[in-house]
Amino acid sequence: MNPLEQALKDEQAKKQQEENKDSENSVQKKISSPLDMIFEEETNQEENKIIEVGTEESNPLQKKALNPLDMIFEEEKKEQDKKEEQTSKTEIQNNSIQEKISSPLDMIFEEETNQEENKTIEVSTEESNPVQKKALNPLDMIFEDKKKEQDKKEESSNLFPSPLDRKNSFSEDEINNLREELENMHKIEEPKENEIKEEIELEIELDNEPLEEETDFFKNIEFSEDLPAPKVHLNGFAKKIKVDREDEIESESKQEKTEAIINETELNGISLPSLEDKIDSIQKELEMEADLFEITHLKDSIEEEENKTEVELLTDLVNETKEQIKEEAILKQEIEEEKPIILQDQRAEIRKTYSEEEMIFDRADISDEQLIHLYKALLKPRLIEDRMLIALRQGKISKWFSSYGQEAISVGVTEAIQTDEYLLPLHRNLGVFTSRKIEPKKLFAQFQGKKEGFTKGRDRSFHFGTNEHHIVGMISHLGPQLTVANGIALADVLENKKRVTVTFTGDGGTSQGDFHEALNVAAVWDLPTIFVVENNGYGLSTPSQEQFRCKQFIDKGIGYGMRAVQVDGNNLLEVYSTVQKLAEQMRENPHPILLEMITFRMRGHEEASGTKYVPKELFEVWEKKDPVTNYEKFLVENNILTEEKTKEIREEFFESIKSALDTALELPKIVPNTEEEIEDMYAPHEQELIAPISSNQTSKRLIDAISDSLRQSMERYPKMTIMGQDVADYGGVFKITDGFVEQFGKKRIRNTPLCESAIVGASLGLSIRGWKVVMEMQFADFVTCGFNQIINNLAKSHYRWGQNADIVVRMPTGAGIAAGPFHSQSNEAWFVHTPGLIVVYPSSPYDAKGLLNASIEDPNPVIFFEHKALYRAISEDIYDDYYTLPIGKAALISEGEDVSIITYGMGVHWAKKAAEELGDSYSLDILDLRTLLPWDKEAVSETIKKTGKVIILHEDCLTGGIGGEISAWIAEHHFTNLDAPIMREGSLDTAVPFSAELEKNFLPYNRFVEKLTKLIQY
């Protein structure tokens, strides 16, 4: 027996012993894995071949035929021949189907065949020497190669064993259960043909469903039935149902499976596995192995977690929490960064919708005559602007703010309301002025800064008003006029007149605080005010996305509890009809409206700024929406006007505009008149002092004297109102108006929201309609919130266009009550520097009543200071009846010859105290100014001439106080009358401190006494 036969026989005997041993011990055979089954099959084949070799031992010459490996190859060749025969038959049955592309599994089989052929060649080279070492046996070499590969796998999987070898991690039962679960998990039930058809039909029905619209923004707001029908884009856009991405993928998958089923059934009943099926089969096997791997890895992880200490677990939890917080922060930041982009896209979509929308004119019941009238009203400002642009280039006007492309808003609004209803336009609303029939000559004189204009050359272009035409012009700050409109509307409500007020602003102007305050007050008071927002996409050069975050302005209406409507600002009839219907409703049921006009500015903010910051394509798109050309086209196409008639109208306007402009250009230049300039800062008023009817007097505190004045003035002037925070039922924080509501009612004694600017502006609006207003600043410190209205509107109104501001602003002021920096300031110097204002500061109950009565009587704006610390600290006998004292006149408190003390307010009481401390040794001349603007120069001159020594005292900070102005005037006009340097004293140049000790140090009394003593001894 040769060595090969002996080795095979020994191997067979060994395996037989192992089988007998396993049988005796009744050990269950392990379920073979796919790889084990392959090895087992190869082993069985080798055993059979060994037996065949044993039968041939007697004939060693037949070595080649008896070689087991040759037999294996011969058997494989037979099987291959059978496969080829079967393949040939299949090809014939399928009518010469084209050769199929090899699947990945075919490629594996082909590679194995090639390997076997190579091994056959190697074996044949060894046939000449059958007696070789066992290691050279080809079958041993195969097993040895497989063993090496298995060793490499085990080495590479020390941390994670092979998915198919789990003896160390799972029991055999666990492996069987896991494999069964995974096989069930990956079983995919093929859809039935009927089910697929039903699902496809359902998807088609969903695709054909009608579009779903967004919820109407105004669904809870009632609109009149006769208002123009709202468009989809007015309150939101229709949107399609978005199909979920997962549904799309599932649908595609079902369609592919359906096609596969159909293909199989069509092939003469023969089902051939496709390339995709083979790939799916391989993928399923790989997924089962991967899932088994993941489950084992998860089990190992759980075991590791169970073995961890509490400290380790806590540390892991903290780390995971930190990582989660970090991820959430990143996600939140990404969302915040996306918001402006999303909102910008939404705003752009709205503007795009309007710009691309076909302009449709709905004439409704408007007559032909009215349609032609509207055409003329629309055309006139366009032709005037053409002439103004030429004049600008010729240097005949200095500046021009174009309304080119926005004329439909001004004209449509103005023509839709009554002629006795007020409009408050901006610099881009030329159509408002032309539609109110203003004389072109005077309008052009205004544009050129001539004296014959509305402002006498004192203000530019559209910064004027005219009560004759019920127009109130703007100031450059834009927002204040919105609150003025509320005052005009309030006057109509108080007088029960059915009228509306319309005010304009641009989208940029809505960023100001006055916009918010105005809308809030209008909503709270149910005022018939229409707030027109001309949304042209830019605030000068700043685009909308850098001005506001909301998608559209009508979204803001709900925040104020008011109706909000959006219309096409370039469609004249849409603007006209909408405003007309809204105004009719508001006259019967007063309430405010936020009206957003979508439009576009076709020229620069003003001509000097240009339009380079605007994309050119926007001009191309919006030029097609030109309000003039589109409306003219509508009239011609509907035979309301002919082209010849439009030419006649244009020529007529051209001639009248040219004539008026030529006349205005011929007007002389202004010759300044200083006296007239100063006088026009104030409305004319010749004060007539009113004496009390009787001599009856009662001791009253300062607070009582002020309350007396307000009550008697309310009785005297039926068109007078008191406004302020908490002034109604509560009676004000100092109880000065306590009981007023019972006597005068809440319409005239009005609580206001916390919005000083809006109330000052509303006060001006009331004054325009002939009302007197007393507004209480709860503390003088809070006046900063209404500073712009006082300084730029109240103070300059009469000088600009002759409109007085019949308003008194009460200012509780001063320190000495430990109220800190924001309830104790003396800020009278701020207003003394402002021409157009009157500043009054009484020091006694008698002066307070007489001067407050006189201030209310005066038609000019008065800032009336009342020292809080004196409210209940001083009292004196005063007349019970109504009386007035002269404004602008000082009062001599005491006469003396040694030193003149010029003061006011609390300073009067400090001066009197100092005089008492000095005793009879020195005599002091104490002058109470009482009015700080204008202050009494004559009284100051007299006291200087009397004593030759002067000290000026005030509670306000020393630097910048009124004492510096008076000192300078004295030095300039009475230098020769002085016997000593001019001295002055005031509070420290710091904020007012809260602590009583610090406050006492802040106030000037002790320093004043030192300077007074030094001055006396000079």
MOKA-V595434 format. One record per pair of residues at least 12 apart in sequence whose C-alpha atoms are under 7 Angstrom apart, sorted by the first residue. I is the first residue (numbers start at 0). GAP is how many residues later the second one is. D is the distance in whole Angstrom. If there is no record, write none. Layout:
i:I gap:GAP d:D
i:I gap:GAP d:D
This chain:
i:7 gap:42 d:6
i:11 gap:35 d:7
i:29 gap:142 d:7
i:32 gap:131 d:7
i:48 gap:19 d:5
i:49 gap:18 d:6
i:52 gap:13 d:5
i:52 gap:14 d:7
i:52 gap:15 d:7
i:102 gap:172 d:6
i:102 gap:175 d:7
i:122 gap:15 d:7
i:162 gap:126 d:6
i:162 gap:129 d:6
i:162 gap:130 d:5
i:181 gap:106 d:6
i:185 gap:98 d:7
i:210 gap:28 d:7
i:210 gap:29 d:5
i:210 gap:30 d:7
i:211 gap:26 d:6
i:211 gap:27 d:6
i:211 gap:28 d:6
i:211 gap:29 d:7
i:212 gap:24 d:7
i:212 gap:25 d:4
i:212 gap:26 d:6
i:213 gap:22 d:6
i:213 gap:23 d:7
i:213 gap:24 d:6
i:213 gap:25 d:7
i:215 gap:19 d:6
i:215 gap:20 d:7
i:216 gap:18 d:5
i:220 gap:342 d:7
i:226 gap:351 d:6
i:226 gap:354 d:6
i:227 gap:350 d:6
i:233 gap:332 d:6
i:233 gap:333 d:7
i:342 gap:206 d:7
i:342 gap:208 d:6
i:343 gap:201 d:6
i:345 gap:205 d:6
i:346 gap:204 d:5
i:346 gap:205 d:7
i:353 gap:214 d:7
i:354 gap:266 d:6
i:354 gap:267 d:6
i:354 gap:270 d:7
i:358 gap:212 d:7
i:360 gap:212 d:6
i:361 gap:211 d:7
i:362 gap:210 d:7
i:367 gap:272 d:6
i:376 gap:34 d:6
i:376 gap:58 d:6
i:377 gap:29 d:6
i:377 gap:30 d:6
i:377 gap:33 d:6
i:377 gap:250 d:7
i:378 gap:249 d:7
i:379 gap:273 d:7
i:380 gap:49 d:6
i:380 gap:50 d:6
i:380 gap:53 d:7
i:381 gap:22 d:7
i:383 gap:273 d:7
i:395 gap:52 d:7
i:396 gap:50 d:7
i:396 gap:51 d:5
i:399 gap:206 d:6
i:399 gap:207 d:6
i:400 gap:26 d:6
i:400 gap:27 d:6
i:400 gap:204 d:6
i:400 gap:205 d:4
i:400 gap:206 d:7
i:401 gap:26 d:6
i:401 gap:201 d:6
i:401 gap:204 d:6
i:402 gap:25 d:5
i:402 gap:26 d:6
i:402 gap:27 d:7
i:403 gap:197 d:7
i:403 gap:198 d:6
i:403 gap:199 d:7
i:404 gap:195 d:7
i:404 gap:196 d:6
i:404 gap:197 d:6
i:404 gap:221 d:6
i:404 gap:222 d:6
i:405 gap:164 d:6
i:405 gap:193 d:7
i:405 gap:194 d:7
i:405 gap:195 d:7
i:406 gap:24 d:6
i:407 gap:161 d:6
i:407 gap:162 d:6
i:407 gap:163 d:6
i:407 gap:164 d:5
i:407 gap:219 d:6
i:408 gap:160 d:6
i:408 gap:161 d:7
i:408 gap:166 d:7
i:409 gap:19 d:5
i:409 gap:21 d:5
i:409 gap:22 d:5
i:410 gap:20 d:5
i:410 gap:21 d:6
i:410 gap:24 d:6
i:411 gap:160 d:6
i:411 gap:163 d:5
i:411 gap:164 d:4
i:412 gap:162 d:7
i:412 gap:163 d:6
i:412 gap:166 d:6
i:413 gap:18 d:6
i:413 gap:21 d:7
i:414 gap:20 d:7
i:414 gap:161 d:7
i:415 gap:160 d:5
i:415 gap:163 d:6
i:415 gap:164 d:5
i:416 gap:163 d:6
i:416 gap:166 d:7
i:419 gap:50 d:6
i:420 gap:49 d:6
i:420 gap:78 d:6
i:420 gap:79 d:6
i:420 gap:80 d:6
i:421 gap:48 d:5
i:421 gap:49 d:6
i:421 gap:79 d:5
i:421 gap:80 d:6
i:422 gap:47 d:6
i:422 gap:48 d:5
i:422 gap:49 d:6
i:422 gap:78 d:6
i:422 gap:79 d:5
i:422 gap:80 d:6
i:423 gap:47 d:6
i:423 gap:48 d:5
i:423 gap:49 d:6
i:423 gap:50 d:7
i:423 gap:57 d:7
i:423 gap:61 d:7
i:423 gap:78 d:6
i:423 gap:79 d:5
i:423 gap:80 d:6
i:424 gap:48 d:6
i:424 gap:49 d:7
i:424 gap:78 d:6
i:424 gap:79 d:5
i:425 gap:48 d:6
i:425 gap:78 d:6
i:425 gap:79 d:7
i:426 gap:35 d:5
i:435 gap:33 d:6
i:439 gap:220 d:6
i:440 gap:219 d:5
i:440 gap:220 d:6
i:440 gap:222 d:7
i:440 gap:223 d:6
i:443 gap:217 d:6
i:443 gap:220 d:6
i:444 gap:219 d:5
i:445 gap:15 d:6
i:446 gap:13 d:7
i:446 gap:14 d:5
i:449 gap:219 d:6
i:449 gap:220 d:6
i:450 gap:219 d:6
i:453 gap:347 d:6
i:454 gap:345 d:5
i:454 gap:346 d:5
i:457 gap:342 d:6
i:458 gap:341 d:6
i:462 gap:12 d:6
i:463 gap:336 d:7
i:463 gap:337 d:6
i:464 gap:336 d:6
i:477 gap:31 d:6
i:478 gap:30 d:6
i:478 gap:33 d:6
i:478 gap:35 d:5
i:478 gap:36 d:6
i:479 gap:34 d:6
i:479 gap:281 d:6
i:479 gap:309 d:7
i:481 gap:21 d:6
i:481 gap:33 d:7
i:481 gap:36 d:6
i:482 gap:31 d:7
i:482 gap:35 d:5
i:482 gap:275 d:5
i:482 gap:278 d:5
i:482 gap:279 d:5
i:483 gap:277 d:5
i:483 gap:278 d:5
i:483 gap:280 d:6
i:483 gap:281 d:5
i:484 gap:16 d:6
i:484 gap:18 d:6
i:484 gap:44 d:7
i:484 gap:277 d:7
i:484 gap:280 d:6
i:485 gap:36 d:6
i:485 gap:41 d:7
i:485 gap:43 d:6
i:485 gap:276 d:5
i:485 gap:279 d:7
i:486 gap:275 d:4
i:486 gap:276 d:6
i:486 gap:277 d:7
i:486 gap:278 d:4
i:486 gap:279 d:5
i:487 gap:277 d:4
i:487 gap:278 d:5
i:487 gap:281 d:6
i:488 gap:12 d:6
i:488 gap:38 d:6
i:488 gap:39 d:6
i:488 gap:40 d:6
i:489 gap:37 d:6
i:490 gap:275 d:6
i:490 gap:278 d:6
i:497 gap:89 d:5
i:497 gap:90 d:7
i:498 gap:88 d:5
i:499 gap:28 d:5
i:499 gap:29 d:6
i:499 gap:83 d:6
i:499 gap:86 d:7
i:499 gap:87 d:6
i:500 gap:27 d:6
i:500 gap:28 d:5
i:500 gap:29 d:6
i:501 gap:27 d:6
i:501 gap:28 d:5
i:501 gap:29 d:6
i:502 gap:27 d:6
i:502 gap:28 d:5
i:502 gap:29 d:6
i:503 gap:27 d:6
i:503 gap:28 d:5
i:503 gap:29 d:6
i:504 gap:27 d:6
i:504 gap:28 d:5
i:504 gap:29 d:6
i:505 gap:27 d:5
i:505 gap:28 d:5
i:505 gap:29 d:6
i:506 gap:26 d:6
i:506 gap:27 d:6
i:506 gap:28 d:5
i:506 gap:32 d:7
i:507 gap:30 d:7
i:507 gap:31 d:4
i:507 gap:39 d:6
i:510 gap:36 d:7
i:513 gap:243 d:7
i:513 gap:244 d:6
i:516 gap:238 d:6
i:516 gap:241 d:6
i:517 gap:240 d:6
i:518 gap:41 d:7
i:519 gap:40 d:6
i:521 gap:70 d:6
i:522 gap:37 d:6
i:522 gap:38 d:7
i:522 gap:39 d:6
i:522 gap:68 d:7
i:522 gap:69 d:6
i:525 gap:64 d:6
i:525 gap:65 d:4
i:525 gap:66 d:6
i:526 gap:63 d:6
i:526 gap:64 d:5
i:526 gap:65 d:6
i:527 gap:58 d:6
i:527 gap:62 d:5
i:527 gap:63 d:5
i:527 gap:64 d:5
i:528 gap:62 d:7
i:528 gap:63 d:5
i:528 gap:64 d:6
i:529 gap:62 d:6
i:529 gap:63 d:5
i:529 gap:64 d:6
i:529 gap:65 d:7
i:530 gap:62 d:6
i:530 gap:63 d:5
i:530 gap:64 d:6
i:531 gap:62 d:6
i:531 gap:63 d:5
i:531 gap:64 d:6
i:532 gap:62 d:6
i:532 gap:63 d:5
i:532 gap:64 d:6
i:533 gap:62 d:6
i:533 gap:63 d:5
i:533 gap:64 d:7
i:533 gap:65 d:7
i:534 gap:61 d:7
i:534 gap:62 d:6
i:534 gap:63 d:5
i:534 gap:64 d:6
i:535 gap:62 d:6
i:535 gap:63 d:5
i:535 gap:64 d:4
i:535 gap:65 d:6
i:536 gap:63 d:7
i:539 gap:65 d:5
i:540 gap:72 d:6
i:552 gap:43 d:6
i:553 gap:12 d:6
i:553 gap:40 d:7
i:553 gap:42 d:6
i:556 gap:37 d:6
i:561 gap:30 d:6
i:561 gap:31 d:6
i:562 gap:30 d:5
i:562 gap:31 d:6
i:563 gap:29 d:6
i:563 gap:30 d:5
i:563 gap:31 d:6
i:564 gap:29 d:6
i:564 gap:30 d:5
i:564 gap:31 d:6
i:565 gap:29 d:6
i:565 gap:30 d:5
i:565 gap:31 d:6
i:566 gap:29 d:6
i:566 gap:30 d:5
i:566 gap:31 d:6
i:567 gap:29 d:6
i:567 gap:30 d:5
i:567 gap:31 d:7
i:568 gap:28 d:4
i:568 gap:29 d:5
i:568 gap:30 d:5
i:569 gap:29 d:6
i:569 gap:55 d:7
i:569 gap:56 d:7
i:569 gap:57 d:5
i:570 gap:56 d:6
i:571 gap:55 d:7
i:599 gap:22 d:7
i:601 gap:17 d:7
i:679 gap:118 d:7
i:679 gap:119 d:5
i:680 gap:115 d:7
i:680 gap:117 d:6
i:680 gap:118 d:5
i:680 gap:154 d:7
i:680 gap:155 d:5
i:681 gap:116 d:6
i:681 gap:117 d:7
i:681 gap:154 d:6
i:681 gap:178 d:6
i:682 gap:115 d:6
i:682 gap:121 d:6
i:682 gap:176 d:7
i:682 gap:177 d:6
i:684 gap:173 d:7
i:688 gap:195 d:6
i:688 gap:196 d:6
i:688 gap:197 d:7
i:689 gap:193 d:5
i:689 gap:194 d:5
i:690 gap:192 d:5
i:690 gap:193 d:7
i:691 gap:187 d:7
i:691 gap:189 d:5
i:691 gap:190 d:6
i:691 gap:191 d:5
i:692 gap:188 d:6
i:693 gap:187 d:7
i:694 gap:184 d:7
i:695 gap:183 d:6
i:695 gap:184 d:6
i:696 gap:180 d:6
i:696 gap:181 d:5
i:696 gap:182 d:4
i:696 gap:183 d:5
i:697 gap:179 d:5
i:697 gap:180 d:6
i:697 gap:181 d:7
i:697 gap:182 d:6
i:698 gap:176 d:6
i:698 gap:177 d:5
i:698 gap:178 d:4
i:698 gap:179 d:6
i:699 gap:145 d:7
i:699 gap:175 d:5
i:699 gap:176 d:6
i:699 gap:177 d:6
i:699 gap:178 d:7
i:700 gap:144 d:6
i:700 gap:170 d:7
i:700 gap:171 d:6
i:700 gap:173 d:6
i:700 gap:174 d:4
i:700 gap:175 d:7
i:701 gap:142 d:6
i:701 gap:143 d:4
i:701 gap:168 d:7
i:701 gap:169 d:5
i:701 gap:170 d:6
i:701 gap:172 d:6
i:701 gap:173 d:6
i:702 gap:33 d:6
i:702 gap:168 d:5
i:702 gap:169 d:6
i:704 gap:140 d:5
i:704 gap:143 d:7
i:704 gap:144 d:5
i:705 gap:142 d:6
i:705 gap:143 d:5
i:706 gap:29 d:5
i:706 gap:30 d:6
i:708 gap:140 d:5
i:708 gap:143 d:6
i:708 gap:144 d:6
i:711 gap:170 d:7
i:712 gap:140 d:7
i:718 gap:52 d:5
i:718 gap:53 d:6
i:719 gap:51 d:6
i:719 gap:52 d:4
i:719 gap:53 d:6
i:720 gap:27 d:5
i:720 gap:28 d:6
i:720 gap:51 d:6
i:720 gap:52 d:5
i:720 gap:53 d:6
i:721 gap:26 d:6
i:721 gap:27 d:5
i:721 gap:28 d:6
i:721 gap:51 d:6
i:721 gap:52 d:5
i:721 gap:53 d:6
i:722 gap:26 d:6
i:722 gap:27 d:5
i:722 gap:28 d:6
i:722 gap:29 d:7
i:722 gap:51 d:6
i:722 gap:52 d:5
i:722 gap:53 d:6
i:723 gap:26 d:7
i:723 gap:27 d:6
i:723 gap:28 d:5
i:723 gap:51 d:6
i:723 gap:52 d:5
i:723 gap:53 d:7
i:724 gap:26 d:5
i:724 gap:27 d:5
i:724 gap:28 d:7
i:724 gap:29 d:7
i:724 gap:53 d:7
i:725 gap:25 d:5
i:726 gap:22 d:7
i:726 gap:23 d:7
i:726 gap:24 d:6
i:727 gap:13 d:6
i:727 gap:18 d:7
i:727 gap:21 d:6
i:727 gap:22 d:6
i:727 gap:23 d:6
i:728 gap:12 d:6
i:755 gap:29 d:6
i:755 gap:30 d:5
i:756 gap:28 d:6
i:756 gap:29 d:4
i:756 gap:32 d:6
i:759 gap:26 d:7
i:759 gap:29 d:6
i:760 gap:28 d:6
i:762 gap:44 d:7
i:763 gap:30 d:7
i:763 gap:41 d:6
i:766 gap:38 d:6
i:766 gap:39 d:5
i:771 gap:34 d:5
i:771 gap:35 d:6
i:772 gap:33 d:7
i:772 gap:34 d:5
i:772 gap:35 d:6
i:773 gap:33 d:6
i:773 gap:34 d:5
i:773 gap:35 d:6
i:774 gap:33 d:6
i:774 gap:34 d:5
i:774 gap:35 d:6
i:775 gap:33 d:6
i:775 gap:34 d:5
i:775 gap:35 d:7
i:776 gap:32 d:7
i:776 gap:33 d:6
i:776 gap:34 d:6
i:777 gap:34 d:7
i:778 gap:32 d:6
i:778 gap:33 d:5
i:778 gap:34 d:6
i:778 gap:44 d:6
i:779 gap:31 d:5
i:779 gap:32 d:5
i:779 gap:33 d:5
i:780 gap:41 d:6
i:780 gap:42 d:6
i:780 gap:44 d:6
i:790 gap:43 d:7
i:793 gap:67 d:6
i:794 gap:40 d:7
i:794 gap:41 d:4
i:794 gap:42 d:5
i:794 gap:66 d:7
i:795 gap:40 d:6
i:803 gap:55 d:6
i:803 gap:56 d:6
i:804 gap:54 d:6
i:804 gap:55 d:5
i:804 gap:56 d:5
i:805 gap:53 d:4
i:805 gap:54 d:5
i:805 gap:55 d:6
i:806 gap:53 d:7
i:806 gap:54 d:5
i:806 gap:55 d:6
i:807 gap:47 d:7
i:807 gap:48 d:6
i:807 gap:53 d:6
i:807 gap:54 d:5
i:807 gap:55 d:6
i:807 gap:56 d:7
i:808 gap:53 d:6
i:808 gap:54 d:5
i:808 gap:55 d:6
i:809 gap:53 d:6
i:809 gap:54 d:5
i:809 gap:55 d:6
i:810 gap:53 d:6
i:810 gap:54 d:5
i:810 gap:55 d:6
i:811 gap:53 d:6
i:811 gap:54 d:5
i:811 gap:55 d:6
i:811 gap:56 d:6
i:812 gap:12 d:6
i:812 gap:13 d:6
i:812 gap:52 d:6
i:812 gap:53 d:6
i:812 gap:54 d:5
i:812 gap:55 d:6
i:813 gap:12 d:5
i:813 gap:53 d:5
i:813 gap:54 d:6
i:815 gap:53 d:6
i:816 gap:52 d:6
i:817 gap:176 d:5
i:817 gap:177 d:6
i:817 gap:178 d:6
i:818 gap:175 d:6
i:819 gap:172 d:6
i:819 gap:173 d:5
i:819 gap:174 d:4
i:820 gap:170 d:6
i:820 gap:171 d:5
i:820 gap:172 d:6
i:820 gap:173 d:7
i:823 gap:168 d:6
i:824 gap:167 d:7
i:825 gap:129 d:7
i:825 gap:130 d:5
i:826 gap:129 d:7
i:828 gap:132 d:6
i:828 gap:133 d:6
i:831 gap:100 d:7
i:831 gap:101 d:6
i:836 gap:24 d:6
i:836 gap:25 d:6
i:837 gap:23 d:6
i:837 gap:24 d:5
i:837 gap:25 d:6
i:837 gap:95 d:5
i:837 gap:96 d:7
i:838 gap:23 d:6
i:838 gap:24 d:5
i:838 gap:25 d:6
i:838 gap:92 d:6
i:838 gap:93 d:5
i:838 gap:94 d:5
i:839 gap:23 d:6
i:839 gap:24 d:5
i:839 gap:25 d:6
i:839 gap:90 d:6
i:839 gap:91 d:4
i:839 gap:92 d:6
i:840 gap:23 d:6
i:840 gap:24 d:5
i:840 gap:25 d:7
i:840 gap:63 d:7
i:840 gap:64 d:6
i:840 gap:89 d:5
i:840 gap:90 d:6
i:841 gap:24 d:7
i:841 gap:63 d:6
i:841 gap:88 d:5
i:842 gap:61 d:7
i:842 gap:62 d:4
i:842 gap:63 d:6
i:842 gap:65 d:7
i:844 gap:30 d:6
i:844 gap:31 d:7
i:845 gap:32 d:5
i:849 gap:33 d:6
i:849 gap:34 d:4
i:849 gap:35 d:5
i:850 gap:33 d:6
i:850 gap:34 d:5
i:850 gap:35 d:7
i:850 gap:36 d:7
i:852 gap:31 d:6
i:853 gap:30 d:5
i:853 gap:31 d:6
i:866 gap:38 d:7
i:886 gap:44 d:6
i:887 gap:43 d:5
i:887 gap:46 d:5
i:887 gap:47 d:6
i:887 gap:48 d:6
i:888 gap:40 d:7
i:888 gap:42 d:7
i:888 gap:47 d:5
i:889 gap:37 d:7
i:889 gap:38 d:6
i:889 gap:39 d:4
i:889 gap:40 d:6
i:889 gap:41 d:7
i:889 gap:46 d:6
i:889 gap:49 d:6
i:890 gap:36 d:6
i:890 gap:37 d:5
i:890 gap:38 d:6
i:891 gap:34 d:6
i:891 gap:35 d:5
i:891 gap:36 d:6
i:892 gap:33 d:5
i:892 gap:34 d:6
i:892 gap:35 d:7
i:893 gap:30 d:7
i:893 gap:31 d:6
i:893 gap:32 d:5
i:894 gap:29 d:6
i:894 gap:30 d:4
i:894 gap:31 d:7
i:895 gap:27 d:4
i:895 gap:28 d:4
i:895 gap:29 d:4
i:896 gap:26 d:6
i:896 gap:27 d:6
i:896 gap:28 d:7
i:896 gap:49 d:6
i:896 gap:50 d:5
i:897 gap:24 d:6
i:897 gap:25 d:6
i:897 gap:26 d:6
i:897 gap:49 d:5
i:897 gap:118 d:7
i:898 gap:25 d:5
i:898 gap:26 d:6
i:898 gap:48 d:5
i:898 gap:50 d:5
i:898 gap:51 d:6
i:898 gap:117 d:7
i:899 gap:24 d:6
i:899 gap:25 d:5
i:899 gap:26 d:6
i:899 gap:43 d:6
i:899 gap:44 d:7
i:899 gap:47 d:6
i:899 gap:49 d:6
i:899 gap:50 d:5
i:899 gap:51 d:6
i:900 gap:24 d:6
i:900 gap:25 d:5
i:900 gap:26 d:6
i:900 gap:49 d:6
i:900 gap:50 d:5
i:900 gap:51 d:6
i:901 gap:24 d:6
i:901 gap:25 d:5
i:901 gap:26 d:6
i:901 gap:49 d:6
i:901 gap:50 d:5
i:901 gap:51 d:6
i:902 gap:24 d:6
i:902 gap:25 d:5
i:902 gap:26 d:6
i:902 gap:49 d:6
i:902 gap:50 d:5
i:902 gap:51 d:6
i:903 gap:24 d:5
i:903 gap:25 d:5
i:903 gap:26 d:6
i:903 gap:50 d:7
i:906 gap:46 d:6
i:906 gap:47 d:6
i:906 gap:48 d:7
i:907 gap:20 d:6
i:909 gap:95 d:7
i:913 gap:95 d:7
i:943 gap:33 d:7
i:944 gap:32 d:6
i:947 gap:29 d:6
i:947 gap:30 d:4
i:947 gap:31 d:5
i:948 gap:29 d:6
i:948 gap:30 d:6
i:948 gap:31 d:6
i:949 gap:32 d:6
i:949 gap:33 d:6
i:950 gap:31 d:6
i:950 gap:32 d:5
i:950 gap:33 d:5
i:951 gap:31 d:6
i:951 gap:32 d:4
i:951 gap:33 d:6
i:952 gap:31 d:6
i:952 gap:32 d:5
i:952 gap:33 d:6
i:953 gap:31 d:7
i:953 gap:32 d:5
i:954 gap:31 d:5
i:954 gap:32 d:6
i:954 gap:48 d:7
i:954 gap:49 d:7
i:955 gap:30 d:6
i:955 gap:31 d:6
i:956 gap:29 d:5
i:956 gap:30 d:4
i:956 gap:31 d:6
i:956 gap:32 d:5
i:957 gap:27 d:6
i:957 gap:28 d:4
i:957 gap:29 d:6
i:957 gap:30 d:7
i:957 gap:31 d:6
i:958 gap:30 d:7
i:962 gap:21 d:6
i:966 gap:15 d:7
i:979 gap:38 d:7
i:984 gap:19 d:6
i:984 gap:23 d:6
i:985 gap:18 d:5
i:986 gap:15 d:6
i:986 gap:16 d:5
i:986 gap:17 d:5
i:987 gap:14 d:5
i:987 gap:15 d:7
